[in-house]
Amino acid sequence: MAADRIVTAERLSATVVGRVQGVGFRWWAREVAERLGLTGWVMNADDERTVELVAEGPVPALDELERLLRIGPSGAAVEAVDFRRSPAGGRFDGFGIVRA
C-alpha cells in the first residue's frame, strides 16, 4: 500500500518586470491563481514596469503559476521574473488585485 502524499502549502513571492502594466496582467494573474486554487494578491509597482505578486497554496500549483508568470498574457512582454519561496502564512481568503 502506497503512503498518502502530503501536499505542503508554500508562499510564492514574485516580481515580474517588462511590459506588464496596462496589458491586463493583474486580471490575468488573478484568473490563473484562482483557477489553480491559490490565495494571495497581485499589484502594480510604482515604477510602471513591474508587477508584484504573492500567492499561497500547494507546491504543484505554485510551480505552474511560476511557469505561466514567465510567459504572461498576450500583450505582455515579460523581461525578467524573480521568485522567492517561503512557508505559507495562511492569511488570505481569496486572490485579489491590490491598488486597482
Secondary structure, DSSP 8 states (H G I E B T S, - for coil): --------EEEEEEEEEEE-SSSSHHHHHHHHHHHTT-EEEEEE-TTSSEEEEEEEEEHHHHHHHHHHHTT-STT-EEEEEEEEEEE-----SSEEEE--
